[in-house]
Amino acid sequence: MNYLRLNSIFLIFRKLVNKILILTLISIIIIAIVLLFITSSTNVTLTTEDDLSTSTNVTLTTEDDLSTYMREFVIHLHYPQIVEFGQCSVVARNIHKMLSQESFVQSDAFASELNFDQSTSTIIVPCEYVLNNTISQLALRYVVEDSPLHPGHYEYQITPFDIKDPRGFIYHTDEEIKNYKFVEDKSSVIVIEPIFTASAYQSGIYEAWEGRCDESCLNVPICFDCLLIPDAAFGQSITAVNVFKQLEYPIISDYDFGMNPEIIFEYDTVIMLHNEYVTREMFDAITSHPHTLYLYPNALYQEIKFNSTNVWMASTSLDREDTFFNWEYDNTHPYEFDRDCIDWVFRDIENGAQLLCYPELRITYDLDLLKYIHDFVH
């Protein structure tokens, strides 16, 4: 009798447990469906692990076009060091430009997520992403706050950087730019290619200012052919150089200009690119020329000296401000960090005009910008 009673109780208990398990399973399924719906409604998914700097595609659950509200930014990561198990510190030299975008409303959260140290320009990321790479890249995509979908959402991806030779890229067809090519009979012009800026960007100068090297790093080799180094190519305004070559504009390096500053007075117009580092003699010549187009912000920013092999800061002080020109028309902040150049505008100054945004990408597709340059020169 006791055995039958126990067996009956056991059967009742087993049925109860089965019901609980079934209800639990149903609950888990419902929660998973809800989470899947939420995720698919808010996540913007990076399409591939390729270089995102030229891609604007995102995978969404709707057919709505986010291209108007999407922004992209790619920086390079250097010098990985293990700081704890599975975590590496890497130098993200240009991350401050990424974080300073006014439209990136989640920049503080992003910086916190990466443990950004402003004093050293370093972030902390999983070592598996960076430890075996000479250079890695961090690609960020975010949606601006006034977007009807996913406002403020951001995602990022860290991948090895595939170094490609950026020289000679063609961005425009000959038919598109035929009316904007340089016409030699109408005017004379010279474009100044920033070799010195490229040298500073690929070397230890910034490591000195960021406290990772002493004043010896303020003297570096001139990088006459360092375009395969991403930061150097960026500093050298490589996309603009490629465009001007296709437009058949004459180009000289700032090294050649520095060897003979008076040479620019042989030309009706001078076009400056990202010529951030110049000598005092170069500064005086440029600011005295009557018709100069400053196509990039941050030009004429710091004083340097150079010889046939090396370039160095005019002061051995590790305080960067000691070499600032403090030019009255300096337009570095905030315009150097406006990489979209959506509503670009030129500002008239005493000896020419300045573009108030950074056109490294814009110049590769905006024919109106090429028209402005052509009209300024001719």
C-alpha positions as CSV (number, residue, x, y, z in Angstrom):
1,M,0.0,0.0,0.0
2,N,2.8,2.4,0.9
3,Y,4.6,1.4,-2.3
4,L,1.5,2.3,-4.4
5,R,1.2,5.6,-2.5
6,L,4.9,6.5,-3.1
7,N,4.6,5.5,-6.8
8,S,1.5,7.8,-7.2
9,I,3.3,10.7,-5.6
10,F,6.4,10.1,-7.8
11,L,4.1,10.1,-10.9
12,I,2.5,13.4,-9.9
13,F,5.9,14.9,-9.2
14,R,7.3,13.8,-12.5
15,K,4.3,15.3,-14.3
16,L,4.8,18.5,-12.4
17,V,8.5,18.6,-13.3
18,N,7.7,17.9,-17.0
19,K,5.2,20.8,-17.0
20,I,7.8,23.1,-15.4
21,L,10.4,22.1,-18.0
22,I,8.0,22.6,-20.9
23,L,7.0,26.0,-19.5
24,T,10.6,26.9,-19.0
25,L,11.5,25.9,-22.6
26,I,8.6,27.9,-24.0
27,S,9.7,30.9,-21.9
28,I,13.3,30.6,-23.3
29,I,12.0,30.4,-26.8
30,I,9.8,33.4,-26.4
31,I,12.6,35.4,-24.8
32,A,15.0,34.4,-27.6
33,I,12.4,35.5,-30.2
34,V,12.0,38.9,-28.5
35,L,15.8,39.4,-28.2
36,L,16.2,38.4,-31.9
37,F,13.6,41.0,-32.8
38,I,15.2,43.7,-30.8
39,T,18.6,42.9,-32.1
40,S,17.5,42.8,-35.7
41,S,15.7,46.2,-35.2
42,T,18.7,48.0,-33.7
43,N,21.9,46.5,-35.0
44,V,23.7,47.8,-38.0
45,T,25.9,45.0,-39.2
46,L,29.3,45.5,-40.9
47,T,29.2,43.8,-44.2
48,T,32.6,42.3,-44.5
49,E,36.1,42.3,-43.0
50,D,37.4,44.3,-46.0
51,D,38.7,47.9,-45.8
52,L,35.6,49.8,-44.9
53,S,36.9,53.2,-45.8
54,T,35.4,52.8,-49.3
55,S,32.3,51.0,-48.3
56,T,28.9,52.4,-47.2
57,N,26.8,49.2,-47.2
58,V,25.1,48.0,-44.1
59,T,22.8,45.0,-43.5
60,L,19.5,46.0,-42.1
61,T,16.2,44.3,-41.4
62,T,14.3,47.0,-43.3
63,E,14.7,48.4,-46.8
64,D,15.2,51.9,-45.4
65,D,18.3,53.7,-46.7
66,L,20.6,54.8,-43.9
67,S,23.3,56.2,-46.2
68,T,22.3,59.8,-45.4
69,Y,22.8,59.1,-41.7
70,M,25.7,56.8,-41.7
71,R,29.3,57.9,-41.0
72,E,32.5,56.0,-41.2
73,F,36.0,56.4,-39.9
74,V,39.1,54.2,-40.2
75,I,42.3,54.5,-38.2
76,H,45.4,52.4,-37.9
77,L,46.7,50.6,-34.8
78,H,50.4,50.2,-34.1
79,Y,52.8,48.7,-31.5
80,P,50.7,46.1,-29.7
81,Q,51.9,45.2,-26.2
82,I,50.4,42.5,-23.9
83,V,49.2,44.2,-20.8
84,E,47.3,41.3,-19.2
85,F,46.1,37.9,-20.3
86,G,44.5,38.1,-23.6
87,Q,44.5,41.9,-23.7
88,C,46.8,44.2,-25.6
89,S,47.5,47.9,-25.6
90,V,47.9,49.5,-29.0
91,V,48.7,53.0,-30.2
92,A,45.7,54.5,-31.9
93,R,47.3,57.8,-32.9
94,N,44.3,59.3,-34.7
95,I,41.6,58.1,-32.5
96,H,41.1,61.6,-31.0
97,K,40.0,62.7,-34.5
98,M,37.4,59.9,-34.5
99,L,36.1,60.8,-31.1
100,S,35.9,64.5,-31.8
101,Q,33.3,64.1,-34.5
102,E,30.3,66.2,-33.3
103,S,27.9,63.8,-35.0
104,F,29.3,60.8,-33.0
105,V,27.1,61.2,-29.9
106,Q,28.3,57.9,-28.4
107,S,32.0,58.9,-28.5
108,D,32.4,58.8,-24.7
109,A,30.9,55.3,-24.5
110,F,33.1,54.2,-27.3
111,A,36.2,55.6,-25.6
112,S,35.3,53.9,-22.4
113,E,34.6,50.6,-24.0
114,L,38.2,50.7,-25.5
115,N,39.8,52.0,-22.3
116,F,41.2,55.0,-24.2
117,D,44.1,56.7,-22.5
118,Q,44.3,60.2,-23.9
119,S,47.8,60.8,-22.5
120,T,49.3,58.0,-24.6
121,S,46.8,57.6,-27.4
122,T,46.4,54.0,-26.6
123,I,43.4,51.6,-26.4
124,I,43.0,48.1,-25.0
125,V,41.7,45.4,-27.3
126,P,41.9,41.6,-27.5
127,C,45.4,40.5,-28.5
128,E,44.0,38.0,-31.0
129,Y,43.0,41.0,-33.2
130,V,46.4,42.8,-33.2
131,L,49.3,40.9,-31.8
132,N,50.3,39.1,-35.1
133,N,49.8,42.1,-37.3
134,T,52.4,44.7,-38.4
135,I,49.5,47.2,-38.7
136,S,45.9,46.7,-37.8
137,Q,42.9,48.9,-38.6
138,L,39.9,49.9,-36.5
139,A,36.9,50.6,-38.6
140,L,34.0,52.5,-37.0
141,R,30.5,53.0,-38.3
142,Y,27.9,55.1,-36.5
143,V,24.5,56.5,-37.1
144,V,23.9,60.2,-36.4
145,E,21.4,61.1,-33.7
146,D,18.7,62.6,-36.0
147,S,18.4,59.3,-38.0
148,P,14.8,57.9,-38.0
149,L,16.4,54.4,-37.5
150,H,19.1,53.4,-35.1
151,P,20.0,56.9,-33.8
152,G,23.3,56.9,-32.1
153,H,24.1,53.3,-32.8
154,Y,27.7,52.4,-33.5
155,E,29.8,49.3,-34.3
156,Y,33.4,48.8,-34.9
157,Q,35.7,46.1,-36.2
158,I,39.4,45.4,-35.9
159,T,41.2,43.6,-38.7
160,P,44.7,43.3,-40.2
161,F,45.5,46.1,-42.5
162,D,46.2,45.1,-46.0
163,I,48.9,47.5,-47.2
164,K,48.3,48.6,-50.7
165,D,50.3,51.0,-52.8
166,P,48.1,54.1,-53.0
167,R,50.1,55.8,-55.7
168,G,48.4,56.4,-59.1
169,F,44.9,55.6,-58.1
170,I,42.4,57.0,-60.6
171,Y,39.2,58.4,-59.0
172,H,37.6,60.2,-61.9
173,T,37.1,59.4,-65.6
174,D,38.8,61.7,-68.1
175,E,35.4,62.7,-69.4
176,E,34.3,63.8,-65.9
177,I,37.3,66.1,-65.3
178,K,38.1,67.3,-68.8
179,N,36.8,70.8,-67.9
180,Y,38.9,71.0,-64.7
181,K,42.3,70.2,-66.0
182,F,45.1,72.7,-65.7
183,V,45.4,75.0,-68.7
184,E,49.0,76.1,-68.9
185,D,48.4,79.0,-71.3
186,K,46.0,80.7,-68.9
187,S,47.9,80.7,-65.6
188,S,50.8,79.2,-63.7
189,V,50.4,77.1,-60.6
190,I,52.4,74.8,-58.3
191,V,51.1,72.2,-55.8
192,I,53.2,71.6,-52.7
193,E,53.3,67.9,-51.8
194,P,53.9,67.5,-48.0
195,I,56.8,65.1,-47.7
196,F,57.7,66.6,-44.2
197,T,54.2,65.8,-42.9
198,A,54.5,62.3,-44.1
199,S,57.9,61.9,-42.4
200,A,56.5,63.1,-39.1
201,Y,53.5,60.8,-39.3
202,Q,55.4,57.6,-40.0
203,S,58.2,58.3,-37.4
204,G,58.8,58.8,-33.7
205,I,57.9,62.4,-33.4
206,Y,54.4,61.7,-32.1
207,E,55.9,59.1,-29.7
208,A,58.0,61.8,-28.2
209,W,55.1,64.1,-27.7
210,E,53.0,61.3,-26.3
211,G,55.7,60.4,-23.7
212,R,56.9,57.1,-25.3
213,C,60.2,58.4,-26.4
214,D,62.7,61.2,-25.5
215,E,63.7,64.3,-27.5
216,S,65.9,62.2,-29.8
217,C,62.7,61.1,-31.5
218,L,62.1,64.7,-32.6
219,N,64.7,64.2,-35.3
220,V,63.7,61.7,-38.0
221,P,64.7,60.6,-41.5
222,I,63.0,62.3,-44.3
223,C,60.6,59.8,-45.9
224,F,60.9,60.4,-49.6
225,D,59.1,57.2,-50.5
226,C,57.0,56.1,-47.5
227,L,53.5,56.0,-49.1
228,L,53.1,52.3,-48.3
229,I,52.9,53.3,-44.6
230,P,49.2,54.3,-44.0
231,D,49.8,57.2,-41.6
232,A,52.5,58.6,-43.9
233,A,50.2,58.4,-47.0
234,F,47.5,60.1,-45.1
235,G,49.9,62.9,-44.0
236,Q,51.1,63.2,-47.6
237,S,47.6,64.0,-48.9
238,I,48.0,61.1,-51.3
239,T,44.4,61.2,-52.7
240,A,44.8,64.9,-53.5
241,V,48.2,64.3,-55.1
242,N,46.7,61.5,-57.3
243,V,43.9,63.8,-58.3
244,F,46.2,66.7,-59.2
245,K,48.4,64.4,-61.2
246,Q,45.3,63.3,-63.2
247,L,44.4,67.0,-63.6
248,E,47.9,67.6,-64.9
249,Y,48.9,70.2,-62.3
250,P,52.6,70.7,-61.7
251,I,53.7,69.4,-58.3
252,I,56.9,69.8,-56.2
253,S,57.6,68.4,-52.8
254,D,57.9,70.7,-49.8
255,Y,61.5,69.5,-49.5
256,D,62.3,71.1,-52.9
257,F,60.3,74.2,-51.9
258,G,62.2,74.3,-48.6
259,M,65.5,74.2,-50.5
260,N,64.5,77.3,-52.4
261,P,61.5,79.1,-50.8
262,E,61.6,81.9,-53.4
263,I,60.6,79.4,-56.1
264,I,56.9,79.9,-55.4
265,F,57.0,83.5,-56.6
266,E,57.6,82.2,-60.1
267,Y,53.9,81.0,-60.1
268,D,50.7,82.9,-60.1
269,T,49.0,80.4,-57.7
270,V,50.3,78.1,-55.0
271,I,48.2,75.2,-53.7
272,M,49.0,73.9,-50.3
273,L,47.9,70.5,-49.1
274,H,48.4,69.0,-45.6
275,N,51.7,71.0,-45.2
276,E,51.6,70.9,-41.4
277,Y,55.4,71.2,-40.9
278,V,57.4,73.9,-42.6
279,T,60.5,76.0,-41.9
280,R,60.3,79.6,-40.9
281,E,61.5,80.6,-44.4
282,M,58.8,78.5,-46.0
283,F,56.2,80.0,-43.7
284,D,57.2,83.5,-44.6
285,A,57.2,82.8,-48.3
286,I,53.8,81.2,-48.3
287,T,52.1,83.8,-46.2
288,S,53.7,86.5,-48.5
289,H,52.5,84.9,-51.8
290,P,49.5,86.9,-53.0
291,H,47.4,84.0,-54.3
292,T,47.5,80.8,-52.2
293,L,44.8,78.1,-51.9
294,Y,45.0,76.2,-48.6
295,L,43.2,73.0,-49.5
296,Y,43.7,71.3,-46.2
297,P,43.3,72.6,-42.6
298,N,46.3,72.3,-40.3
299,A,48.7,73.8,-42.8
300,L,51.6,76.0,-41.5
301,Y,51.2,74.6,-38.0
302,Q,54.7,73.8,-36.7
303,E,58.2,74.9,-37.3
304,I,60.8,72.4,-38.5
305,K,64.4,72.4,-39.7
306,F,65.9,70.0,-42.2
307,N,69.0,68.9,-44.2
308,S,69.4,66.4,-47.0
309,T,68.5,63.4,-44.9
310,N,66.6,64.4,-41.8
311,V,63.9,66.7,-40.5
312,W,63.6,67.8,-36.9
313,M,61.5,70.1,-34.8
314,A,62.8,73.6,-34.4
315,S,62.9,73.1,-30.6
316,T,64.1,70.1,-28.7
317,S,61.4,70.8,-26.1
318,L,58.9,68.0,-25.6
319,D,56.2,70.6,-25.2
320,R,54.7,70.6,-28.7
321,E,53.4,74.2,-28.3
322,D,56.9,75.5,-28.3
323,T,57.1,75.0,-32.1
324,F,53.6,76.3,-33.0
325,F,53.6,79.2,-35.5
326,N,50.3,80.5,-34.0
327,W,49.4,81.8,-37.4
328,E,46.5,84.2,-37.3
329,Y,44.6,82.2,-39.9
330,D,45.3,78.7,-38.4
331,N,42.2,76.6,-39.1
332,T,43.2,73.3,-37.5
333,H,40.4,73.2,-35.0
334,P,37.8,72.0,-35.6
335,Y,38.1,71.8,-39.3
336,E,40.9,69.2,-39.5
337,F,38.4,66.7,-37.9
338,D,35.6,67.3,-40.4
339,R,36.3,64.4,-42.8
340,D,32.9,64.4,-44.3
341,C,33.1,67.9,-45.9
342,I,29.4,67.7,-46.6
343,D,28.7,71.4,-46.7
344,W,32.3,72.5,-47.6
345,V,33.1,76.1,-47.8
346,F,36.2,78.2,-48.5
347,R,37.1,81.2,-46.3
348,D,38.7,84.2,-47.9
349,I,41.9,85.3,-46.1
350,E,44.5,88.0,-46.7
351,N,46.5,86.1,-49.3
352,G,44.0,83.5,-50.7
353,A,41.4,81.1,-49.5
354,Q,41.1,78.2,-47.0
355,L,38.9,75.1,-47.2
356,L,37.2,74.6,-43.8
357,C,37.1,70.8,-43.8
358,Y,39.5,67.9,-44.5
359,P,39.0,66.9,-48.2
360,E,41.0,63.7,-48.3
361,L,38.0,61.6,-49.4
362,R,35.8,64.4,-50.8
363,I,38.3,65.3,-53.5
364,T,38.0,61.8,-54.9
365,Y,34.4,62.2,-56.0
366,D,33.2,65.8,-55.7
367,L,33.4,67.5,-59.1
368,D,32.2,70.8,-57.7
369,L,35.3,70.9,-55.5
370,L,37.5,70.4,-58.6
371,K,35.6,73.2,-60.3
372,Y,36.2,75.6,-57.4
373,I,40.0,74.8,-57.6
374,H,40.0,75.2,-61.3
375,D,38.2,78.6,-61.1
376,F,40.6,79.8,-58.3
377,V,43.6,79.0,-60.4
378,H,42.4,80.2,-63.8
